[in-house]
Amino acid sequence: VVSEDSEDTELPHSNAPGSEPARRSLSPRPPLTPSETDPTSPDSSPDELDGCELAHQLPPDCHSIIDTSEEDWNRKYQHAVQTSNDRQLLQVVATFGKFAEQCCYELLLSMEDSDRFGECDGISLDHRGQAVYRNCLFQLAATEDEDEDESEDEDEDEDEDGWVQPSVKALQQILKAVQTYHGVQRDNPRVSPRLCLPLCCLVHIAGRVMLCRALTPIADMLPLIGLRCSGEILDPQASSWLTEQAQAGTQGLITPTNLTPCTVRSGSGSELWLGWEAQVFQGSDGLMYLHNFGRHMPPDVGAGAIDTVERQLRPEAVATLPSTVCLNAFSGLMQHQDALDMGVLAAAEAMQQTLLPTLAADLRALKVQVHDGRSLVLAMHAAGVNLRYLGGLWELALPAHVTALVAAEMVGRSVMHELRQQWVRTPLDCTDTRHHMVVELLNSCFTADSTWDLKVGEPMAEKFGLRLSRHQAIHQWRLVLEVVERLSGSQLLVSEVGPVSYTHLTLPTKRIV
């Protein structure tokens, strides 16, 4: 389940993960080397994992108790999946989405008048932005200001328990992983039906982003596969039959995605199919539950920098590679780490030198037809191209209408980046205020170069590696309105926004969510 205004997933039924736009260089560059992407050499990593490096030692909901007075969403969801009842599955998912949206609204209202993550009306969010409410785990993404504060107090936070509040992109990757793994599990009979994924929903409300996950009934705090609290990686070959079943299930889950297993340096030679921080727990209902799987694809190092969580390759791109790649590249923890890293570097080169030019050629030949921003995004995702490469696509030879759509998509998403920062500072019930913000920001950007450079140009350069001037984009302003409307849920009238400033507004009745 995904909100309509998610920056990366355009349709609720899409099964493919995506990633946020990020910095990258569009100028021709020589082949990448590990020294350009990994700030520390893999050979210098410790043989043993200490507590400070374990950002995901235990899933935050593994010790939560299911409240029998509330609906057990996990039981309903797993029953629909196990029985292959598509109608029941769709009903559970749709109902859970509405339930999650309402609960997120209640949680945000409860903390609106309190200090950062204090307690209000009996509902408390911890320093990670988490709260257990009505048999679900809710996690609030950090805003950019909070990210800056956390970076200043990083040492203090890590000393406490190794957890920090996640970014919006990190929460989005969890949802994308659920969608990807669920598609593999549905289409691949080799995957054990006892290996389960949590039901998740990503909710966008007035610039705030929350991830809602149904609580899973964990029977034992010790994972069948994954990390102990001490950082020891379990040996599947020397463990119980249940661990062997969990290992076989994860192998079936990863094999169709063109990923290859790897071996941990400090381990005993057992193959690791998932990310090194992923865990499989035994549930009290006899099922096995996968946790900490947000990093489900190899990192995309095409920008010359590495972020293994927020910048991941799309599964469609990985599937087209001539050879398998490793999910744990650039971790510094695996045997033959250099060879694994070079495979991911080759994948990044293939993205810029093969997939992107091929998509442009298909658009020119009308093999791929796009007519609006949504169809453009879906076409890029189907080709395995992340939205962060919109700038690279714009620089290639394209039909005129596609070039206009690409420019409008970059401008609209850059505008939304600024709007979400403004919306976060407004009360939840101030829908009219947020609508005014949309109109005022668009009018000021389209009429003043200084505002354009600050509010649109800089975010565009950071997200897409390309900066368009106001004069280059002013002719696509109607297309930009369509993008902003699609991502914000705000109904804008042409008479409200244009190349000139308007003061009269006709406000919609729809609440911005």
Helices and strands as residue ranges (DSSP letters): H 34-37, G 42-44, G 51-53, H 73-82, H 86-111, E 119-120, E 123-124, E 130-133, E 136-140, H 144-152, H 154-160, H 168-187, E 195-196, E 200-205, E 208-214, G 236-238, H 241-254, G 255-257, E 259-260, E 262-263, E 271-272, E 279-282, E 288-291, H 315-319, E 325-326, H 337-350, I 351-355, H 356-364, H 373-382, G 387-389, H 390-394, H 400-423, H 431-447, H 449-452, I 453-457, H 458-464, H 470-473, G 474-476, H 477-488
